[in-house]
Amino acid sequence: MSEFGFKGKADGVNSFNAFKLGSDKELQEFDSFFTGRGGNPPVNVVAPVVSGGVLIGQTLTTTDGTWTGTTPITYTYQWQRNGSPISGATLQTYLLVYADVGTDVRCVVTATNAIGSASANSNAITVASFDSDYQAILNKGTSLGYTLPSDSVKLKQNTLLTNMKVDGVWAKLDVFYVFAQDGGSAFATLNWKNPNANQANITTSPTFTSNQGFTGNGTSSYIDTNYNPSTQGVNYTLNNASMYFFPHAFGTSGLAMTGTSGADNRIQLGVSLNQRINAGGAALATSFNYTSTVNPKSIHRTSSTNMTLLNGTVSDTRTLASVNVPNANLFVLRSSTNYGNHTCAAFAAGAELTAENTNFVNDWNTYKNSL
């Protein structure tokens, strides 16, 4: 379709000759003359810049970039995954999700003023996969045909693991079992530190509840970690060791939280002289109370003579000589012939973690409270 304009005669008489507008510029000048909308459309001179994390669960943010053109200029945003629009992702920020793993994510910024609009692409962010240690856990679960956690819980577990690394906890553990998750009960038995070793055995059918963990019956059911610190301990040693029991809830029958088939190591609910680690069958001179408050319970061998015992982040110390590293598997919800009917959400063992304990407890609580 032809576009026509009108030009006044050279003699200034109020009459006009028609002429054809042959370019966009002439159309714009014509529009500006007759409508009073003079100006320029947006033109991008500096591309938008996306910054932020590269892991799922982290947030990306885009700048508008730099534009010329008649003001005011407004901006809209459309995030893309491998060049295709992400449905609903139209804010200046974007939270990376499971579907973004291994893809390139960028933002298209569109600038608009009274004259027109234009778009510019940001740089692309390549979204990293899960932490390699967490991916190894997922791979093991997949190879065994286990039901994996939901995508949202995978994100939370990956964050838990990476936070533990940042806080110096991960490197000091030998075993770590996370029972509280929404995958299958079998997936919960995998040892996060090495999913190819020390897979736990569920003995006499403790009850598994999604996002809570395993509950003992107080008389016969327990979890055998298949971890013997005497023969398999790396970080766990005679004068430098720890055990953690992470409760979801405490029962009213049976006191045992952790222990062995003998009397060597023990954490039990309530006031007792028999809270010990690497002390043989010796008893404390002064009892210690592991309270029923739901927070991580831990015991730490800090030297050949000293132990630190904690309810969450509240600590106390006891003097009790180290005697031996027990040559027996560590149990959860059992100590010798004593059992507990608590619900255990996780268990860990390794080197003493008194310096890292507060961060470890916070990392765990952040994860558990998000379920």
N, C-alpha and C positions, 0 to 999 in steps of 0.2 A: 504494500500500500504506500502510495506516494505521500510525502509530507510537504505542505506548502506554507510559505510565510508571505508577508507583505512588506514592501520597502517604499518609503516616501519618495516623491519626485525630487530631483535636484533643485527645482525652482522653489521648493518649500510649499507648494500648493497642497492643500489637504486632500490629496488623492494618492493612491498606492498602486504599485505594480506587483503582481504575484511573482514569486520565484520559488524554486524547489530547494528545500533544506537538504544538503547533501552529506551531512556528518552529524555524529552525536553532539559534537561541540556546538554546531549551529543550532541544533534542537534545544540544547541547554540554554544558549544565549537567548533564543526566541522565547523559551519558557520564562526565563528570568525577566525579560523585558515586559511581557504582558501580564505576569502573575506577581511580580515583585518578590519572587522567591530566589533571589540571587544568592550564589554561594557554590560550594564544591562538595561533592559526596565524600564519604570517608575513604581514605587511602592509607593502607598499613605501611609504616616505614620501619618499625621494629617488631618482629614477630612476638607473639605471646610466649611466656616461659612457664613451663610446668616444673614444680619442685615438690619434694616430699619423700616419703618412704618408698621402698621398692618391694615390700612384703605385704601380703594380704593382711587386712586388718589395719593397715596404715593409710594415711590420708594424703592425697595429692591436691595441690592448689595451683591455679593458673593466674598469671597476671593478664591484664587486658592487652598488653603490648602498647606500642606507640602509634598514634594515628594522626593524620592531618585531615582537614575538612572543616566545614562550617559547624560550629557548635550550636546547641548542645549535641553531644554524641552519646548514645546509650549502647550497652553491650549485653549480648546474650551468649550462652555457652552450651555447647553440645560435646560431651565426652564420647570418644570412640575407642573401640577395641579392635585392633588390627584393621583400622580404616572403616569399620562399620559402627553406626550410632549405637550407643548403649541406652536402652529404653529407660526413660525417667531421669537420666543423668544430665541435668540441665542447670546445675548450680556452679558456682565458682570453685567449689571443692568437690572431691570425689573420694569415697572410701573404697579401697581395693577389696575385692571379694574373690571367692574361690575360683570363679570362672575366668578371672584375669591372670591366673598363674601361667607363666610362660608366654604371655602375649605382650604386645606393644600398646600402651594406652596414651592417648593424646587428647587435647581439647581443641575444638574449633571455636574461635571467638568471632562473633558477627557484630560489626559496628554499624549503627544506623543513625542517620540524621534526617532532616527535612528534605534533603535532596535525593538520598538513596541509601544503599547499604552495601557492605562488602565483608568478606570473611577471610580469616587468616588462620593457618594451622600452627599449633605450638610444636615444640620438640616432643618426641615420644619417650616414654619411660618403659623400659622392659621390666616387667614384674617378675621378681625372683620366685623360684619354687619354694616349697617348705624348707626349713633348715634340714640339712642332710641327715642329721641324727633322727629327726622326727620322721622324715621320709622313710628311713630304714625301718622304723616301727610299723608304718603303714604298709610298706612292701612285705614285711614278714606276715602281718595279719592277712594281707591279700593272698599270699602264697599258701597259707594254711586254710583258706576259705572262710575266715572269720568275718563276722559282721562288723564293719568299721564304724566309727562314730559319724554323726552327721557332719555336714560341711561346716556348720557354725561351731561345733565342738572341736573339730580339727583345728580351726583357726585359734580357738582358745588354748588348746593343748600346745600348739606350735608356739604361741606367745609365752606360755608357762615355761617351756623348755628354753627358749631364747633368753628369757629373763633370768632363769637360773644360771645360764652361762655368763651373762653380764655380771651377775652378782657373785660369781666365783664358787657357786654351789656345785654345779654339774661336774666339774673336774674332780671333785673330792668324793663323789659317790661311787660305790661299787654296784649297787642295785637300787632301782626306783620303780615301784609298781603304782600305777594310777588306776584304782578300781572305780572311782566315780567318773563315769562317762556314759554316753547314751548308745554306744555300740553294744556288741554282744558280750556276755560274761567271759567268753574265751579270750576275746581281745584284751580284757582287763588283766589277764594273767601274764602278759608279756613284760619282760624286764626292759624298761626304757633304755637303760645304760648299754645293754647288749641284747637285742631281741633274739639273738641266736643262742643265748645261754641263760641258765637259771630261770626258765619259765616256771611259774608257780603251779603247784598242784592244789586243786580245790578238794579238800578231804571231808568226807561225811556231809557233804552238801550244805555248806552255808548258803543262805539265801542271797541272790543277787538282785539288787534294785537299781534301775537305770538312774544315773546321775547321783547315786548315793554310795554304792559300794556293796560289800559283802557283810552280812549279819550272821554272827555265830549263834548257836542254840544254847550256849552256856554249859554244855555237857560233853559234846563229842566233835563238833564241827570246827574246822580251822583251815588256815592256808599255810602250806609248806612252800617256802620260797625257793627251795632247792639251792640255796646259797649257804655254803659252809665257809665261814670266815677264816677258819684255820687252814683250809686247803685252797681256797679260792680268793681270799682277801688280797686286795691290791692296795687300796687306800686304808682299809680297815686293818689296824695293827694292834699289837699288845697294849701300847701306851698312847694310842691315838686312834680313837674309834667313836662311832655314834650309831644310834638307832632312833628312828622316828616312827611314831604311830599318829596318823592323821584321822581323827574321828569324824564321822558324820553325826553320830548320836551314841550315847552310852546307854547300856542296858542296866537292869537291876539284879540280874543273877549272873554270877561268874565275874571275876575281877581281871582276868588275864588280858593284857593288850598284846605284848610280844614276849618271846622267850625261846627256849629250845626244849628238847625232850628231857633235859636234865634241869639242874638248878643254876646253871652258869650265868645266863643273862636273863634279865627280867624287868619289864615295866608292867606294873599292875595298878588298877584304879584304887584310889584311897590311900590311907596312911599305912605305911609298911616299912619295916626294916630291910626288906628283901628287894629293894630297887637296886640293881647292880648291872655292871658291864665289865667283862673280863676279870671278875673277882672270884671265880670259882663259886663255892657255896657260902662265902663269907657274908655276914650281915652288917648293915650300917650300925654305927654307934648311936646315931640319932635318926629317927624315922623321917621319911619324906612323904608328902601328900600329893599324889597326882589327882587333881580335882576333877569333878564331873563337868566343869566348864568345857564347852566344845571348842577347843583350840589344839593345835599340834602339841603332842607330848614327846619329849626327847630326852635322851640320856647320853652324856659325852664323857669318854675317857680322855682326860686332858694331860695326864702325866702318869707316872708309875704309882703315884699315891693319891691322885685327886680325880674327882668326878664333878661334872656340872649337870644338874637336872633342871628341866624347864617345863613349865606350863605355859605354852605359847612363847611369849618373850620375857616372862618373869622367871628369873633363875635363882638357884641356890646351889651351894657347893657342899660336898661331903668328902671326907678323907677315908679312902678304902683302897688298899694296895691291889695293884693288878697282879693276877696269878697266872692266867693262861687265856689264850684265845680259844673259845669253845670249839671243839672238834665235832660240830653238829650243825645241822641246818637250822637257820632262824625261822621261827614260826610267827604267824600273826593270829591273834585270838586264841593262843594257847601258850602256856608255860608249864613244862613238866606235865603233871596230871590235872592242872587247872585250866579252865576254859573261860572264854568271855562271850557274852551275848550282845556285845557292842556292834555297831555298824562301822566298819573301817573303810575309809575313802582312799587311803594310800599308805604306803610303807616305804621307808628308805633306810639304807645303811651304808656306811663308808667311814671316812676320816671324821674327826671331831670338827664341828661347825659352829663353835660358840661365837666366833667373830662374824660369821655370815648368817647366823640364825634369824635375826630380825628381818633381813631381806628375804630369806627363804620362807619364813612364815607369811610375810606380806605377799610374796609371789603366789604362794599356795592359796591364801585367802581370796586374792583377786580372782584366781581361776575358779575356785569352788563356789564363791558367791555369785559368779556369772552363770552358773548352770541352772 
